[in-house]
Amino acid sequence: MRDLILALLATLRSGVRSRRELVLENLALRQQLAVLRRTMPKPRLRDSDRLFWIAMARFSPRWRELIAIVQPATVVGWHRKGVERLIGSIRRECTDHVIVLNERHLHRILGRYVDYYNRSRTHMSIGKDAPAARAVEAPEMGKVRSIPKVGGLHHRYTRKAA
């Protein structure tokens, strides 16, 4: 169950921002945490910290926005909001429409939903594409056909040659 929740959280995070932005923000947050974890009463920047921010300024035009000392309560709040949105999506789009028989059945349903969420469901935040990007299918490729997903609860539409 823990692995499934972690996979769902990873899906949510990747759907909101581009990969490069996530990596750069993660790197910036790790650097800030490293500074805070030092035993000094007041965090001080070392030469390596200064070099890090010089490199960050070169690769990210938004580097100034990434500098923030984040309190643990703030991070918990961010995670809570993200998890609430994800659980709401799962509830509205999946579990409200099926009768769950047992835990194994729930795992199977959620596994199929995660696959649908990552490969087929469109996300407004990433230009109406799925996190696992797919090619645009031209009308010449044939008629549109429906592929049932999540036990027929949702569908993926694709073109098939006639």
Beta strands, then each sheet from edge to edge (+ up, - down):
strand 1: 143-149
strand 2: 154-160
sheet 1: 1+ 2-
end
